Amino acid sequence: MCKAWNLPSEKPKPATLATIEQLKAENRPERWERVHKIHLDIRSRQNKVAPLTPLVAKNSYRAQFQFVEIAAMERQSREKAAGI
């Protein structure tokens, strides 16, 4: 099996994004720390995959990655978690 299959997912799964939206919808200040941690996890996973692109298998298959623009979301959750 190709090592590429062991890479972290570059795009958050719908369940992850749904969790973020649910936590934000609760509108409770203590939830922002968890939202921020999820954003940091997303950034970390994407940063692991990005240097490997473009990823092409021996059989010429070219993996397609769709990254989420996380900077603005991370900034918002960091500010909300800090109470700014």
URGIQUI-V609510 format. One record per residue. N is the residue number from 0. RES is the residue in one letter. SS is DSSP state (H for helix, E for strand, C for the rest). PHI is phi in whole degrees, -180 to 180 (NA if undefined). Layout:
BEGIN
n=N res=RES ss=SS phi=PHI
n=N res=RES ss=SS phi=PHI
END
This chain:
BEGIN
n=0 res=M ss=C phi=NA
n=1 res=C ss=C phi=-70
n=2 res=K ss=H phi=-59
n=3 res=A ss=H phi=-58
n=4 res=W ss=H phi=-70
n=5 res=N ss=H phi=-93
n=6 res=L ss=C phi=-72
n=7 res=P ss=C phi=-67
n=8 res=S ss=C phi=-65
n=9 res=E ss=C phi=-83
n=10 res=K ss=C phi=-114
n=11 res=P ss=C phi=-59
n=12 res=K ss=C phi=-70
n=13 res=P ss=H phi=-54
n=14 res=A ss=H phi=-65
n=15 res=T ss=H phi=-66
n=16 res=L ss=H phi=-66
n=17 res=A ss=H phi=-66
n=18 res=T ss=H phi=-63
n=19 res=I ss=H phi=-60
n=20 res=E ss=H phi=-64
n=21 res=Q ss=H phi=-65
n=22 res=L ss=H phi=-64
n=23 res=K ss=H phi=-66
n=24 res=A ss=H phi=-67
n=25 res=E ss=C phi=-65
n=26 res=N ss=C phi=54
n=27 res=R ss=C phi=-115
n=28 res=P ss=H phi=-54
n=29 res=E ss=H phi=-70
n=30 res=R ss=H phi=-79
n=31 res=W ss=H phi=-66
n=32 res=E ss=H phi=-63
n=33 res=R ss=H phi=-67
n=34 res=V ss=H phi=-59
n=35 res=H ss=H phi=-64
n=36 res=K ss=H phi=-63
n=37 res=I ss=H phi=-63
n=38 res=H ss=H phi=-61
n=39 res=L ss=H phi=-64
n=40 res=D ss=H phi=-64
n=41 res=I ss=H phi=-62
n=42 res=R ss=H phi=-59
n=43 res=S ss=H phi=-61
n=44 res=R ss=H phi=-63
n=45 res=Q ss=H phi=-65
n=46 res=N ss=H phi=-67
n=47 res=K ss=H phi=-75
n=48 res=V ss=H phi=-85
n=49 res=A ss=H phi=-52
n=50 res=P ss=C phi=-67
n=51 res=L ss=C phi=-90
n=52 res=T ss=C phi=-88
n=53 res=P ss=C phi=-76
n=54 res=L ss=C phi=-105
n=55 res=V ss=E phi=-125
n=56 res=A ss=C phi=-79
n=57 res=K ss=C phi=-59
n=58 res=N ss=C phi=-87
n=59 res=S ss=C phi=76
n=60 res=Y ss=C phi=-67
n=61 res=R ss=E phi=-109
n=62 res=A ss=C phi=-69
n=63 res=Q ss=C phi=-107
n=64 res=F ss=C phi=-118
n=65 res=Q ss=C phi=-119
n=66 res=F ss=C phi=-92
n=67 res=V ss=C phi=-95
n=68 res=E ss=C phi=-73
n=69 res=I ss=C phi=-97
n=70 res=A ss=H phi=-55
n=71 res=A ss=H phi=-67
n=72 res=M ss=H phi=-65
n=73 res=E ss=H phi=-65
n=74 res=R ss=H phi=-61
n=75 res=Q ss=H phi=-62
n=76 res=S ss=H phi=-68
n=77 res=R ss=H phi=-65
n=78 res=E ss=H phi=-66
n=79 res=K ss=H phi=-68
n=80 res=A ss=H phi=-64
n=81 res=A ss=H phi=-84
n=82 res=G ss=C phi=79
n=83 res=I ss=C phi=-82
END
